[in-house]
C-alpha cells in the first residue's frame, strides 16, 4: 500500500492510497507511530482521499495516536474522508471523535491553532516572568498561576478580577504572534 509522507511547516501529512485493512493497517500504524515520536511534528493530517475504505480496527489505531498526540498538545485530523469512511465513522461512533476536513488548508489551520492549555501555559509564563497584571504582591493570582493543578477556571477567575477583558485579548494576540 502506498503511503506518502510529506511535511508542511511543522505538520506531517500522511497521504494514504488504497484500502486500509490487514497488513496495510500495520504499515500505516508503524509510519504514524514513527512520526508521532518526532517532537518537531506539531500535528498529523491523515489524508484518505485516495483510500476508498478502512475497517474499525484502524480507527482504534487512530484513536490511540490521537490520544498520544493530545498528551503533548498536538492534534490528529482526517482529510477528505470518502462516504464509506464517513459511514464507518458514524456506525462505530467515532464520528464526533475525529475532526474531518475537505480542505487541506483548513485542516492545517486547525492543527496549528494552539489549544487552551497551551495559551494558559503562555499566560503563566508571561505572568511569572514579567509580573502579575495588577499588584506585584497579589497572592491570589500568584498562587493560581504557580499551581499546575489550579485549572483554567480558577486561573480565569483570578485573572478576570484584575485584568479587563480587552487587555487579556491584546495579550493573547501578542502571545500568538
C-alpha positions in Angstrom: 0.0 0.0 0.0 1.4 3.4 -0.9 1.7 5.8 1.9 3.2 9.2 1.2 4.8 11.2 4.0 5.2 14.9 3.5 5.7 17.9 5.7 4.3 21.3 5.7 5.6 23.7 8.3 5.6 21.6 11.5 2.8 19.3 10.4 3.2 15.8 8.9 0.7 14.7 6.3 0.2 11.0 5.6 -1.3 10.5 2.1 -2.9 7.1 2.1 -3.9 5.3 -1.1 -5.8 2.1 -1.2 -7.8 0.1 1.4 -6.6 0.3 4.9 -7.0 -3.2 6.2 -4.8 -6.1 7.3 -1.1 -5.6 6.5 -1.7 -2.1 5.1 -3.1 -1.1 8.5 0.0 -2.3 10.3 2.3 -0.5 7.8 0.4 2.8 8.3 0.4 2.4 12.1 4.2 1.9 12.0 4.7 5.1 10.0 2.3 7.0 12.1 4.0 6.0 15.4 7.4 6.9 14.0 6.1 10.4 13.0 4.4 10.9 16.4 7.8 10.2 18.1 9.3 13.2 16.4 8.7 16.2 18.6 9.2 18.6 15.7 5.9 17.3 14.2 3.3 19.6 15.8 0.3 17.7 14.3 -0.8 15.0 12.0 -3.1 15.1 9.0 -4.3 11.8 7.7 -5.3 12.3 4.0 -7.5 9.5 3.0 -8.8 11.0 -0.3 -7.3 8.0 -2.3 -8.5 5.4 0.3 -11.9 4.0 -0.5 -12.4 2.2 2.7 -11.0 1.0 6.0 -12.0 -1.1 9.0 -12.9 -0.2 12.5 -9.6 -1.7 13.8 -7.8 1.2 12.0 -9.9 3.7 13.9 -8.5 2.2 17.1 -5.0 2.9 15.7 -6.0 6.5 15.0 -7.7 6.9 18.4 -4.5 5.7 20.2 -2.4 8.0 18.0 -4.7 10.9 18.7 -4.6 10.4 22.4 -0.8 10.2 22.4 -0.7 13.5 20.4 -3.2 15.2 22.7 -1.0 14.5 25.7 1.6 16.7 24.2 -0.9 19.4 22.9 -0.8 18.1 19.3 -3.7 17.1 17.1 -4.6 14.5 14.5 -7.3 15.1 11.9 -8.7 13.3 8.9 -8.6 14.9 5.4 -11.0 14.1 2.6 -12.8 11.0 4.1 -15.0 9.3 1.5 -18.6 8.4 2.0 -17.7 4.9 3.1 -15.2 6.3 5.7 -17.8 8.7 7.0 -20.4 5.9 7.2 -18.0 3.7 9.2 -17.1 6.6 11.4 -20.8 7.1 12.1 -21.7 3.4 12.8 -18.7 3.0 15.1 -19.5 6.2 17.0 -16.1 7.7 16.1 -17.7 10.4 14.0 -17.5 13.0 16.8 -14.1 11.9 18.0 -12.2 12.9 14.8 -12.2 16.3 13.2 -12.7 15.9 9.5 -11.8 18.4 6.7 -12.3 18.5 3.0 -9.8 21.3 2.5 -6.1 20.8 3.4 -5.6 24.5 4.3 -8.4 24.4 6.8 -7.0 21.2 8.3 -3.6 22.8 8.5 -5.0 25.9 10.3 -6.9 23.7 12.8 -3.9 21.6 13.6 -1.7 24.6 14.1 -4.0 26.6 16.3 -2.8 26.5 19.9 -5.0 24.7 22.5 -6.4 26.5 25.5 -3.9 24.5 27.6 -1.0 26.0 25.5 -2.5 29.5 25.7 -2.8 29.3 29.5 0.7 27.9 29.8 1.9 31.0 27.9 -0.1 33.3 30.2 1.5 31.6 33.2 5.0 32.1 31.7 4.3 35.7 30.9 2.9 36.5 34.4 5.6 34.6 36.2 8.5 36.2 34.3 7.0 39.6 33.7 5.0 40.0 36.8 1.3 39.9 37.6 -1.2 42.1 35.8 -2.1 44.1 38.9 -0.4 44.4 42.3 3.1 42.7 42.2 2.4 41.0 45.5 -1.2 39.8 44.9 -1.0 36.3 46.4 -4.3 35.2 44.8 -3.1 35.4 41.2 0.4 34.2 42.0 -1.0 31.2 43.8 -3.3 30.3 40.9 -0.6 30.7 38.3 2.0 28.7 40.1 -0.3 25.8 40.9 -0.3 23.4 38.0 -3.5 21.8 39.3 -5.3 25.1 39.7 -7.1 24.6 36.5 -8.2 27.0 33.9 -11.4 28.1 35.7 -9.5 29.1 38.9 -7.0 31.0 36.8 -9.7 32.7 34.8 -11.4 33.9 38.0 -8.1 35.2 39.4 -7.1 37.0 36.2 -10.6 38.4 35.4 -10.8 40.0 38.8 -7.7 42.0 37.9 -7.4 42.4 34.2 -10.0 43.9 31.9 -11.1 41.5 29.1 -9.8 43.8 26.3 -6.3 43.7 27.9 -6.4 39.9 28.0 -7.3 39.7 24.3 -4.5 42.1 23.4 -2.1 39.8 25.4 -3.4 36.6 23.7 -2.9 38.2 20.3 0.6 39.2 21.2 1.4 35.7 22.5 0.1 34.1 19.3 2.3 36.3 17.1 
